[in-house]
Amino acid sequence: MLVDLYSRKIFNLALQFSGSPQEAEDLTQDIFLKLYHSLSKYNFERDFTAWLLTLARNYLIDEFRRTKAERNQRGEFEELTLAAAETDGPESRYLRQEKAELVRKALRQLSPDLRVVLVLREIEGLSYEEIAEKLKIPLGTVKSRVNRGRIQMAQTIMGQKGGKQ
């Protein structure tokens, strides 16, 4: 039941960290295994969603740090594919995919702390207050990280666009 309720949120978070649907599935399974082994430590007075997101975030950050050197050596990430509407022409699909790839690359270049708040804000649609509550960090820190993440992403995207022309 817990898997049914939270797997999509955890998968989306893992997908933004890994950039690969297959790797995100593996990470999601690993997180739920960690959850299972950590349930005895859960304090029932705490918000379960916040506890689970904290557990997932910490696991993903640890995994990100552990595999960062491997990813840098390989120099390549598995690419996400976008489902395009059947009525879209090839040119519009290509442009949408290109823009989405610029955003994904920029997101992957953010630090884990900035990335997690942006994923929760922009993809999961949580409010600043909800993010602060779920991650157990001050509201001002959330706002600052979202702002810094957006600025860094914009700078990265502009740099990527400039390199293509």
C-alpha positions in Angstrom: 0.0 0.0 0.0 2.8 2.4 0.8 4.4 1.7 -2.5 1.1 2.5 -4.3 0.7 5.8 -2.5 4.3 7.1 -2.8 6.0 5.3 -5.7 5.2 8.0 -8.2 6.6 10.8 -6.1 9.7 8.8 -5.2 10.2 7.8 -8.9 9.9 11.4 -10.1 12.5 12.5 -7.5 14.8 9.6 -8.5 14.3 10.4 -12.2 15.4 14.0 -11.7 18.5 12.8 -9.9 19.4 10.0 -12.3 18.2 11.3 -15.6 17.3 7.7 -16.6 14.0 6.0 -16.2 15.6 2.6 -15.8 18.0 3.9 -13.1 15.1 5.8 -11.4 13.2 2.5 -11.2 16.1 0.8 -9.5 16.6 3.8 -7.2 12.9 3.8 -6.3 13.1 0.1 -5.4 16.2 0.7 -3.3 14.5 3.5 -1.5 11.5 1.4 -0.6 13.8 -1.4 0.6 15.5 1.2 2.8 12.1 2.3 4.0 11.2 -1.2 4.9 14.4 -1.6 6.9 13.9 1.8 8.6 10.3 1.6 9.5 11.2 0.5 13.1 12.9 4.0 13.5 9.8 5.9 12.3 8.4 8.2 15.0 4.6 8.1 14.6 4.3 11.7 15.8 6.1 12.9 12.6 4.5 13.4 9.2 5.1 10.2 7.3 5.4 11.9 3.9 8.0 14.3 5.2 9.9 11.4 6.8 9.8 9.4 3.6 10.9 12.3 1.4 13.8 13.0 3.7 14.8 9.4 3.6 14.6 9.3 -0.2 16.4 12.6 -0.6 19.2 11.5 1.7 19.5 8.2 -0.1 19.6 9.9 -3.5 22.2 12.5 -2.4 24.4 9.7 -1.0 23.9 7.7 -4.2 24.6 10.8 -6.3 27.9 11.4 -4.5 28.9 7.8 -4.6 28.4 7.5 -8.4 29.5 11.0 -9.4 33.0 10.0 -10.3 31.7 7.1 -12.4 29.3 9.3 -14.3 32.0 11.9 -14.9 34.3 9.2 -16.3 31.6 7.8 -18.6 30.7 11.3 -19.7 27.3 10.2 -20.9 23.8 10.0 -19.3 21.0 7.9 -20.6 18.5 10.2 -22.3 14.9 10.6 -21.4 12.3 10.3 -24.2 9.3 12.6 -24.4 6.0 11.3 -25.5 4.8 13.7 -28.3 1.2 14.1 -29.3 0.4 12.3 -32.5 -0.8 15.5 -34.1 2.6 17.2 -33.7 4.8 17.4 -36.7 8.4 16.2 -36.6 9.8 19.7 -36.3 7.7 20.7 -33.3 8.5 17.4 -31.6 12.2 17.9 -32.2 12.1 21.5 -30.9 10.2 20.4 -27.8 12.6 17.5 -27.2 15.6 19.8 -27.6 14.3 22.3 -25.1 13.4 19.6 -22.6 16.9 18.1 -23.0 18.5 21.5 -22.2 16.4 21.7 -19.1 17.3 18.2 -18.0 21.0 18.8 -18.5 20.9 22.0 -16.6 18.9 20.3 -13.8 21.5 17.5 -13.5 24.3 20.1 -13.1 22.7 21.6 -10.0 23.9 20.5 -6.6 21.6 17.9 -4.9 20.2 20.5 -2.4 19.2 22.9 -5.2 17.9 20.1 -7.4 15.6 18.5 -4.8 13.8 21.8 -4.0 13.4 22.6 -7.7 12.0 19.1 -8.4 9.5 19.4 -5.5 8.5 23.0 -6.5 8.4 22.8 -10.3 7.7 19.2 -11.0 5.7 18.0 -7.9 4.0 21.4 -7.6 4.6 21.7 -3.8 4.4 25.2 -2.2 7.4 26.7 -0.5 5.8 26.0 2.9 5.2 22.3 2.0 8.8 21.9 0.8 10.1 23.5 4.0 7.9 21.2 6.1 8.7 18.0 4.2 12.5 18.6 4.1 12.6 20.1 7.6 14.5 23.2 6.5 13.6 26.9 7.0 11.2 28.5 4.6 13.8 31.1 3.7 16.3 28.4 2.8 13.7 26.8 0.5 13.0 30.2 -1.2 16.7 30.9 -1.5 17.5 27.5 -3.0 14.7 27.6 -5.5 15.9 31.1 -6.6 19.5 30.0 -6.8 18.6 26.9 -8.7 16.5 28.8 -11.2 19.3 31.3 -11.8 21.9 28.5 -12.2 19.7 26.6 -14.6 19.0 29.7 -16.7 22.8 30.5 -16.9 23.5 26.9 -17.8 20.8 26.8 -20.5 22.0 30.1 -21.9 25.5 28.7 -22.0 24.3 25.5 -23.7 22.4 27.4 -26.3 25.3 29.7 -27.0 27.6 26.7 -27.5 25.3 25.2 -30.2 25.2 28.3 -32.3 
